[in-house]
Amino acid sequence: TASMFRERTEDVWDFHVQRRNMILKAKPNAAHIAIAEFEKVLAKARRKFTLISQNIDGLHRAAGSSPLEIHGNMSYVRCFDSECKGSLSLFPFPEFEST
């Protein structure tokens, strides 16, 4: 949460960096690939399909899908500093090692 980030910034970054590092090692599995192929088949047939995912690992996208990621994606961060003034802009996750 924003309050936890303000209170324990380093701990929160470390938590997210560790998870991001695990995610970077992951690869799409057969299910991710099958869903992406199904999405392509439907697109060719001009059929509407929306993949809604709670996953934050980006593996559906890596497999070729275009998911609606309802909990976001660990590849991006959003600024909530007062200088950002409520911007909805996303920024690439910064590259650094966990402690």
N, CA, C and O of each residue as an XYZ file, in Angstrom:
396
protein
N       0.836     -1.183      0.000
C       0.000      0.000      0.000
C       0.880      1.246      0.000
O       2.072      1.177      0.302
N       0.294      2.359     -0.334
C       1.043      3.609     -0.350
C       1.562      3.957      1.039
O       2.679      4.455      1.178
N       0.757      3.698      2.070
C       1.215      4.021      3.427
C       2.403      3.145      3.833
O       3.344      3.629      4.460
N       2.361      1.857      3.477
C       3.491      0.972      3.779
C       4.739      1.442      3.024
O       5.842      1.433      3.570
N       4.558      1.847      1.779
C       5.692      2.324      0.997
C       6.323      3.550      1.661
O       7.547      3.661      1.734
N       5.497      4.451      2.133
C       6.026      5.655      2.793
C       6.742      5.303      4.101
O       7.768      5.900      4.423
N       6.207      4.339      4.852
C       6.774      3.976      6.151
C       8.023      3.109      6.039
O       8.961      3.265      6.820
N       8.038      2.190      5.063
C       9.141      1.216      4.957
C       9.559      1.072      3.489
O       9.524     -0.023      2.928
N       9.942      2.165      2.894
C      10.245      2.219      1.461
C      11.233      1.139      1.035
O      10.979      0.420      0.068
N      12.335      1.015      1.728
C      13.366      0.046      1.330
C      12.839     -1.393      1.395
O      13.115     -2.194      0.502
N      12.096     -1.718      2.429
C      11.533     -3.069      2.559
C      10.549     -3.373      1.427
O      10.547     -4.473      0.874
N       9.728     -2.403      1.094
C       8.739     -2.607      0.027
C       9.442     -2.795     -1.312
O       9.074     -3.679     -2.085
N      10.455     -1.967     -1.596
C      11.201     -2.141     -2.856
C      11.880     -3.510     -2.884
O      11.854     -4.197     -3.905
N      12.482     -3.901     -1.773
C      13.163     -5.193     -1.725
C      12.185     -6.336     -1.993
O      12.499     -7.257     -2.748
N      11.011     -6.282     -1.382
C       9.968     -7.284     -1.593
C       9.623     -7.390     -3.081
O       9.565     -8.489     -3.632
N       9.397     -6.253     -3.724
C       9.003     -6.260     -5.134
C      10.156     -6.634     -6.067
O       9.943     -7.296     -7.083
N      11.352     -6.219     -5.732
C      12.510     -6.587     -6.565
C      12.738     -8.099     -6.522
O      13.029     -8.707     -7.552
N      12.609     -8.703     -5.353
C      12.766    -10.161     -5.246
C      11.734    -10.883     -6.112
O      12.075    -11.824     -6.827
N      10.487    -10.450     -6.050
C       9.449    -11.079     -6.872
C       9.673    -10.830     -8.355
O       9.473    -11.727     -9.173
N      10.082     -9.630     -8.702
C      10.372     -9.306    -10.106
C      11.503    -10.186    -10.621
O      11.430    -10.672    -11.750
N      12.532    -10.400     -9.834
C      13.644    -11.252    -10.252
C      13.187    -12.693    -10.484
O      13.673    -13.354    -11.402
N      12.255    -13.185     -9.659
C      11.704    -14.527     -9.878
C      10.890    -14.558    -11.175
O      10.999    -15.504    -11.954
N      10.093    -13.543    -11.400
C       9.261    -13.464    -12.601
C      10.115    -13.430    -13.862
O       9.763    -14.051    -14.866
N      11.219    -12.720    -13.819
C      12.086    -12.611    -15.007
C      12.639    -13.969    -15.448
O      12.984    -14.147    -16.616
N      12.722    -14.918    -14.526
C      13.226    -16.256    -14.850
C      12.129    -17.170    -15.413
O      12.428    -18.206    -16.006
N      10.875    -16.788    -15.229
C       9.744    -17.629    -15.647
C       9.499    -17.512    -17.151
O       9.761    -16.475    -17.760
N       9.000    -18.584    -17.727
C       8.669    -18.641    -19.153
C       7.219    -19.086    -19.293
O       6.717    -19.825    -18.448
N       6.533    -18.640    -20.363
C       5.161    -19.103    -20.581
C       5.118    -20.626    -20.708
O       6.011    -21.234    -21.297
N       4.075    -21.229    -20.150
C       3.918    -22.677    -20.250
C       2.947    -23.016    -21.389
O       2.496    -22.127    -22.112
N       2.635    -24.285    -21.539
C       1.772    -24.737    -22.635
C       0.397    -24.074    -22.593
O      -0.179    -23.777    -23.639
N      -0.125    -23.844    -21.405
C      -1.438    -23.208    -21.286
C      -1.410    -21.767    -21.788
O      -2.319    -21.342    -22.501
N      -0.369    -21.009    -21.420
C      -0.235    -19.635    -21.906
C      -0.191    -19.615    -23.438
O      -0.847    -18.797    -24.083
N       0.585    -20.523    -23.994
C       0.758    -20.587    -25.449
C      -0.545    -20.997    -26.127
O      -0.905    -20.434    -27.161
N      -1.255    -21.966    -25.561
C      -2.527    -22.415    -26.135
C      -3.557    -21.283    -26.135
O      -4.287    -21.108    -27.111
N      -3.616    -20.529    -25.063
C      -4.557    -19.413    -24.993
C      -4.199    -18.353    -26.031
O      -5.085    -17.795    -26.677
N      -2.907    -18.071    -26.193
C      -2.474    -17.095    -27.200
C      -2.838    -17.565    -28.607
O      -3.275    -16.765    -29.434
N      -2.661    -18.849    -28.878
C      -3.028    -19.395    -30.194
C      -4.542    -19.315    -30.406
O      -4.999    -18.967    -31.495
N      -5.309    -19.631    -29.382
C      -6.764    -19.541    -29.454
C      -7.192    -18.105    -29.752
O      -8.093    -17.872    -30.557
N      -6.544    -17.152    -29.101
C      -6.828    -15.736    -29.329
C      -6.578    -15.366    -30.793
O      -7.363    -14.625    -31.385
N      -5.489    -15.876    -31.383
C      -5.180    -15.606    -32.796
C      -6.215    -16.222    -33.730
O      -6.621    -15.593    -34.707
N      -6.640    -17.440    -33.437
C      -7.662    -18.111    -34.255
C      -8.958    -17.295    -34.242
O      -9.577    -17.077    -35.284
N      -9.352    -16.854    -33.062
C     -10.572    -16.057    -32.958
C     -10.436    -14.719    -33.683
O     -11.386    -14.254    -34.313
N      -9.268    -14.107    -33.597
C      -9.041    -12.835    -34.286
C      -9.165    -13.001    -35.799
O      -9.767    -12.165    -36.475
N      -8.593    -14.081    -36.325
C      -8.700    -14.352    -37.771
C     -10.150    -14.560    -38.191
O     -10.535    -14.203    -39.304
N     -10.952    -15.136    -37.302
C     -12.376    -15.373    -37.577
C     -13.221    -14.135    -37.234
O     -14.450    -14.165    -37.303
N     -12.531    -13.050    -36.864
C     -13.188    -11.789    -36.477
C     -14.143    -11.969    -35.303
O     -15.219    -11.373    -35.252
N     -13.722    -12.800    -34.373
C     -14.499    -13.038    -33.157
C     -13.842    -12.279    -32.014
O     -12.616    -12.256    -31.904
N     -14.630    -11.675    -31.187
C     -14.139    -10.893    -30.053
C     -13.738    -11.828    -28.913
O     -14.472    -12.758    -28.577
N     -12.578    -11.577    -28.326
C     -12.088    -12.369    -27.198
C     -11.294    -11.449    -26.287
O     -10.417    -10.721    -26.752
N     -11.590    -11.473    -25.009
C     -10.826    -10.691    -24.034
C     -10.342    -11.624    -22.935
O     -11.138    -12.223    -22.212
N      -9.040    -11.734    -22.824
C      -8.435    -12.514    -21.748
C      -8.275    -11.589    -20.546
O      -7.588    -10.570    -20.623
N      -8.907    -11.946    -19.449
C      -8.804    -11.169    -18.216
C      -7.954    -11.982    -17.253
O      -8.281    -13.123    -16.926
N      -6.865    -11.381    -16.807
C      -5.911    -12.103    -15.964
C      -5.677    -11.376    -14.644
O      -5.566    -10.151    -14.605
N      -5.602    -12.151    -13.565
C      -5.204    -11.608    -12.268
C      -3.688    -11.713    -12.077
O      -3.140    -11.167    -11.120
N      -3.023    -12.409    -12.981
C      -1.579    -12.619    -12.858
C      -0.817    -11.327    -13.117
O      -1.218    -10.517    -13.953
N       0.275    -11.140    -12.399
C       1.096     -9.948    -12.566
C       2.442    -10.281    -13.206
O       3.324     -9.427    -13.290
N       2.595    -11.530    -13.657
C       3.887    -11.989    -14.166
C       4.146    -11.679    -15.628
O       5.280    -11.826    -16.085
N       3.138    -11.254    -16.381
C       3.331    -10.917    -17.786
C       3.491    -12.119    -18.704
O       3.835    -11.944    -19.873
N       3.255    -13.331    -18.218
C       3.487    -14.522    -19.032
C       2.451    -14.675    -20.151
O       2.780    -15.187    -21.221
N       1.216    -14.242    -19.925
C       0.235    -14.277    -21.018
C       0.707    -13.377    -22.160
O       0.650    -13.762    -23.327
N       1.165    -12.192    -21.817
C       1.653    -11.244    -22.824
C       2.895    -11.807    -23.527
O       3.031    -11.675    -24.743
N       3.788    -12.424    -22.774
C       4.999    -13.014    -23.361
C       4.662    -14.143    -24.331
O       5.409    -14.397    -25.275
N       3.534    -14.822    -24.099
C       3.111    -15.917    -24.979
C       2.422    -15.399    -26.237
O       2.193    -16.155    -27.181
N       2.091    -14.098    -26.249
C       1.466    -13.520    -27.430
C       0.037    -13.056    -27.249
O      -0.580    -12.585    -28.204
N      -0.502    -13.175    -26.053
C      -1.861    -12.694    -25.785
C      -1.847    -11.196    -25.506
O      -0.795    -10.584    -25.319
N      -3.045    -10.629    -25.483
C      -3.224     -9.222    -25.122
C      -4.185     -9.146    -23.943
O      -5.333     -8.733    -24.103
N      -3.722     -9.542    -22.759
C      -4.635     -9.639    -21.618
C      -5.000     -8.287    -21.015
O      -4.265     -7.307    -21.136
N      -6.142     -8.269    -20.371
C      -6.523     -7.182    -19.492
C      -6.018     -7.623    -18.122
O      -6.565     -8.548    -17.522
N      -4.981     -6.964    -17.632
C      -4.319     -7.371    -16.386
C      -4.903     -6.567    -15.225
O      -4.490     -5.434    -14.974
N      -5.859     -7.157    -14.527
C      -6.613     -6.393    -13.535
C      -5.810     -6.018    -12.291
O      -6.184     -5.084    -11.582
N      -4.720     -6.722    -12.013
C      -3.872     -6.372    -10.868
C      -2.556     -5.740    -11.320
O      -1.640     -5.567    -10.516
N      -2.462     -5.396    -12.606
C      -1.249     -4.779    -13.111
C      -0.248     -5.800    -13.606
O      -0.580     -6.956    -13.864
N       0.983     -5.344    -13.732
C       2.051     -6.150    -14.297
C       3.351     -5.728    -13.622
O       3.622     -4.534    -13.492
N       4.147     -6.687    -13.196
C       5.401     -6.378    -12.493
C       6.451     -5.726    -13.382
O       7.541     -5.402    -12.908
N       6.150     -5.530    -14.644
C       7.094     -4.854    -15.530
C       7.003     -3.335    -15.409
O       7.866     -2.614    -15.910
N       5.956     -2.853    -14.743
C       5.717     -1.416    -14.674
C       5.412     -0.965    -13.256
O       4.926     -1.732    -12.425
N       5.712      0.302    -13.006
C       5.368      0.930    -11.730
C       4.622      2.228    -12.025
O       4.708      2.773    -13.126
N       3.905      2.702    -11.044
C       3.176      3.963    -11.171
C       3.653      4.890    -10.058
O       3.797      4.473     -8.909
N       3.891      6.122    -10.403
C       4.323      7.116     -9.420
C       3.111      7.621     -8.640
O       2.094      7.980     -9.234
N       3.216      7.650     -7.318
C       2.142      8.225     -6.520
C       2.659      9.371     -5.649
O       1.985      9.803     -4.714
N       3.867      9.860     -5.966
C       4.431     11.020     -5.292
C       3.546     12.236     -5.587
O       2.911     12.299     -6.640
N       3.504     13.177     -4.683
C       2.669     14.368     -4.879
C       3.056     15.136     -6.142
O       2.215     15.823     -6.723
N       4.312     15.031     -6.575
C       4.743     15.711     -7.791
C       4.110     15.102     -9.047
O       4.015     15.766    -10.080
N       3.684     13.855     -8.959
C       3.051     13.199    -10.108
C       1.601     13.637    -10.271
O       1.006     13.437    -11.330
N       1.037     14.225     -9.241
C      -0.326     14.769     -9.268
C      -1.354     13.782     -9.794
O      -2.176     14.134    -10.639
N      -1.315     12.543     -9.300
C      -2.318     11.560     -9.673
C      -2.194     11.034    -11.085
O      -3.163     10.510    -11.635
N      -1.029     11.161    -11.682
C      -0.814     10.674    -13.041
C      -1.086      9.180    -13.117
O      -0.759      8.436    -12.193
N      -1.683      8.744    -14.216
C      -1.914      7.321    -14.431
C      -0.820      6.710    -15.293
O      -0.923      5.553    -15.701
N       0.218      7.474    -15.569
C       1.312      6.987    -16.405
C       2.035      5.825    -15.734
O       2.216      5.797    -14.517
N       2.441      4.868    -16.562
C       3.229      3.737    -16.084
C       4.666      3.905    -16.545
O       4.933      4.440    -17.621
N       5.587      3.439    -15.710
C       7.003      3.546    -16.011
C       7.635      2.162    -15.904
O       7.205      1.358    -15.077
N       8.648      1.867    -16.723
C       9.315      0.555    -16.606
C       9.848      0.345    -15.198
O      10.344      1.274    -14.560
N       9.739     -0.887    -14.726
C      10.257     -1.245    -13.405
C      11.751     -0.962    -13.389
O      12.463     -1.397    -14.294
N      12.243     -0.246    -12.387
C      13.684      0.066    -12.350
C      14.540     -1.180    -12.202
O      14.131     -2.153    -11.568
N      15.712     -1.146    -12.780
C      16.640     -2.283    -12.724
C      17.615     -2.088    -11.573
O      18.456     -1.190    -11.612
N      17.504     -2.923    -10.554
C      18.485     -2.973     -9.466
C      18.351     -4.292     -8.745
O      17.333     -4.973     -8.866
N      19.353     -4.648     -8.010
C      19.407     -5.922     -7.288
C      18.704     -5.808     -5.960
O      18.674     -4.734     -5.359
N      18.132     -6.915     -5.491
C      17.545     -6.930     -4.154
C      18.674     -7.041     -3.130
O      19.775     -7.499     -3.438
N      18.370     -6.607     -1.903
C      19.387     -6.634     -0.835
C      19.343     -7.946     -0.090
O      20.122     -8.155      0.841
